[in-house]
Amino acid sequence: GSSLALHLQNNYEKQQRPRGLVLENTFTSVPDVAVVLLPILSPISFMLQRPLMRNVWSNKEVIPKLDYPILFVSGLKDEIVPPEQMKTLYSTCRKLPGTKIHTFPHAGHNDVPVVGAFEYYDILSSFLKSLLELEKKAQ
């Protein structure tokens, strides 16, 4: 989900530029998350790169190139993508106005909207409103 969105948005022409992006429980790269999910790969982690891997989905390389606000949403009990990887992605972004990170202490990888409930939707709504306000200011 998020990796595909990141890589697609990175390739948009300026006239098709998105207003913002929401990333939820996103990994830094396939090799980074692979060694977490399959620790047996750690000794050969140096091989989990191009050209041996066709798609490494290096989100940590794409994030700094984006020139619009990003909302990072992370479940701190994520059992697939370590929350530290979301913190790493946030640390690499440009921190443009509207960019934020929000964590949900009791949410996992797939249940942030359920566990976060009203707070989750309030955060999304607030982010979308901030994008509209930023657009109005830019006009």
N, C-alpha and C positions, 0 to 999 in steps of 0.2 A: 503494500500500500504506500506508505510514506516515501520509501526509496524511489519507487517509480514516479511518484508525483514530483519529488525533488529533481530527478534527472530530466523529466519532461519540462518542468518549469525553467530549468537552467538553459534550455535550448530555445525558448521563446524569443521571437524578435521583439525589439523594444516597443513597437506599436501594439503588441499582444501581451505586454507585460501584466502579470497579475497584480492585484492590489495588495495581496498578502498571502500567507500560507500557514496552515495549521499542521503541525507535526506531532503525532502521538506515538510514544514508545518506539522511537526510531533508532536503529543501530548506526554506529559510526562507519562500518564497512562489513561486507560479508566475511572476510578473513577474521576481523575482530570478534564478531559474534560466533563464528564457527568454533573457535578455540574455547569459547565459554560453554557452548552447548555440547561440544565433543572434545573434552580435554585431551583425549588421546592424540589429537591433531597438533598439540602444542610443539612437539619436537620437529614437526615438518611445517610449522606455520610460515616459514620463509618461502615455502613453495606455493602458498595460497595467494599468489599475486599474478598479474599479467606477466608473461603470455600464457602461463599454465592454466590460469582461470580466466575465462572469457569475460565474465561480468563480476567485478568485485564490488560494485555499487558503493563506491567510496563517498559517502555522504559528507564526511569531514572535509573533503576537497571541494564539494559543491557549495556548501553552506556559506563560506566566506565570499563567494562570488555573487550571491543574491543581493539585490538592491531594493528590497521591500521588507516590511515588517513580518516577523514570524512569531507565531504562538507555539511554544514548546509545551506539550502536556505529557507528564510522566507519572506512571503508577509506580510507586516506590517498592511494591512487592511484585514487580514484573518478573515472571519466572522464565522468560525467553530472552529479552533484551535487558542487560544490566542497566539500572537507572544511571550509573556513572557515564554510560555512553551518551545518554541524552544531555547530561551536564557538559560533557565534552563538546557536543555539537553546539550547545548554547554558547559555550566559551569561545567558539570559533566564528560566530556570526557577527555582523556589523553593529548590532545594538541600535538600529535605527529607531526613531520614535514609533511607539506601538509594539515593539518587540518585547516579549515577556516569556518567562518560564513559570509554569505552575505545576506543583507536584501534589499528588494524592497519596497520602501515607498508607492507606489500606487497599489500594487498587493494584491489580495485577496487569497482565498484558492486554487482555481482551475485555476487561470489565470496568474500565474507567468511567464510561457514561453511567453505568448502573451504580457503582459504588459512590461516584461523585455526585450523582443525582442532580439536584437543583444547582449546586455550586458549579458543577461541570458546565451546565447550559448557561448559567450566568456569565461564566468566564468566556465562553464562546461568543455569546451575545455582546458582551463588552468589547471583545476584540474586534468583532465585525463593525460595531458602532464606531470604534476608534479609527478604523480604516476609512469609513465614510467621512468622518471629521477631517482626517488628514487630506483626503481628496478635495474637500471643500476649501481647505486652507490653500491648497496648491493652485486652485483655479483663480 
